């Protein structure tokens, strides 16, 4: 019997009991849709996490002041005063895998313009900072190297600060007050949203680090240094070279604790990617359980169908149908059930993904891999769970089948 004839007979048998066939396919529809939607949620979260890490900077390496222990009290990271501008200059000139560096210091202050005021983070840094972080300007430009050298009172505003201080006016060229000192606004940054740790990256004012140190905090040391490696592949080497250089400069003997920390964003991205992949697999695996339930439903219905059509099977065998013909007939019926359910499940999964993205405002990435995998898996379900009923039908005794009522 040719394949076209087998398919026609299979479709005729399935449409004979439309409601039963539809309910049987429902398990596959829900299973395929759930797999596509859940994998899409996992991949969307993973990609969003990677985008947030990438937005932190180009081949970014973060060097921060380290921990400090006073007697029996361990004060934690950021407490040492040994990270200075000379360390930054040494990293730029003595580490060949580093392209740019920028100093970093911070303070929490109230900023005022007219009748508006806003408590925000004041970040002292240098012009390369914005290039390293891949941040673009909405208006104006960064302050200059000369502003850093002269410790001028100039500022770049984040989008959140602009919204709160200048709700109805243009901030460029205006003068704001920071810690009772006047600062001229030379630029504003485009909105960046939250960081991977949930912090508002737009809630900050950026000034020359020398201005912050000399006129606001009075602290000569740096809180951190950001550096950009020449390439992503060079970040691990750059991290090792920076660590060795600071060991030498800070005279840290082997076995002694570091008074600084160096973090490689590429490593963080790899860890986040691994975690995202595990979450995607977990969500897909949970959703796949419903596919197995749907497969069990197919087996159940096919066994019922074999019982109902015992006499039909006997007649076919009596007129020359072989065991292989009968087995392939019922097996194709099971596969057709699961494939039709899988195709409808694709539409259900894509629609569910769109609904989740619209209502929950989550990023959902529906991949072709998930769609193809779900269809192949649904066909496999049909073959696996349809094999036993098909085998049972093929092994019926034709004489006993003809006697069946």
C-alpha positions, 0 to 999 in steps of 0.5 A: 500500500502506498503512503498516500493511500495510508495517509488518506485512510488515517485521516478518514479514521481520525475524522470519524471521531472528530471530538476524540481526535481533537481532545487527544491532540490537545495534550500535544498542542499544550505541550508544544506551545508550552515548550516554545513559550518557556524556552522563549522566556528563558532565552529572552532572559538570557539575552537580556542579561547578556545585553545588560552586561555588554552595556556595562562596557567594551571589554571592561575590566573593573579594578576596585579598592580592596578590603581592610581589616582593623584588628578583628573587624573585617571592613569588606571591599572598597575600604582601602586607600591604596588605589591612586591615580599613579596606579591608573597611569601605570596600568595604561602605560605598562599593561600592553593589553589595555587600550583605555583607562579611567579613574573613578571616585564617588560621593552621595550629594544633593543637586539643585537647580532652581526650585528642584533638587535631587539626591544622586550619586556624584561620580568623579571620572575622566573623558575615556570613561564614557567610551569604555562604558559605550555610553552615548550623549543625548546633548553636548559632550564630555568634559575634557582632559583639561577640565580634569587637570584644572579641576573645573566645575563641569558636569555631565547628567544622567537621564534620571537627573535631567528628568528631576531637575529639568522637567520643562527646560534644556539643561545644556549650559545651565548651572546646577549646584552640587554640595553648594558649588556651582557646576556648568552642565556640558552634556547629558547622556542617553537613557540606559535603564537598569544595570544587571544588578537592578541599579538605575544607571541614569541616576548619576552626575559625572564630574572630573575626578580631580574636582570631586577629590579636591572640592567635595570629598577631600579624598586623594585615593580612588574608589575604582578604575575602569579599563578597556582591553584591546579585545574580548579575548585579551581580557583574561590576560589583561586581568592577570597582568593588572593583578601582577602589576598592582602586586608589585606597586603595592608591595604585596608579598606572596600569601598576603591578601590583596588590597584591591580586586580585579573583575573581568566582565567577560567571565561574568558574561560567561557565568551569566550565559551558563546560568541562563542556559541552565534556566532555559533547559529547566523551563523547557524540561518542565514544559516537556512533561506535558508532551509526555502526558499528551503522548500517553493520551495518544497511546490510550486513544490508539489502544481504544481504536484498535479494540473498536476496529478489531473486525476491520483489521481482520477483514484487511488481513483476510483480503491480503494486508500484511502485519507490516501494512496494519502496523504502519497504518496505526503508526501513521495515524498516531504520527498524524495526530501528534504532528497536527497537534504539533503544528497547532501547538506552534501557533499556540506557543508563538501566540503565548510568547507574544502575550507574555511579552506584551502583558508582563513586559518580558523579553521573549525570544522565540527561536527556530530551534525550539520550534523545529525541536518541538515538532520533531519531538512531537513526531517522536512522541507519536512514533514512540507511543503509537508503536505499541498499539500498532504492534498490538493491531498487527499481531491480531489473529485474523480469524479471532478478529473476524469473529469479534463483535 
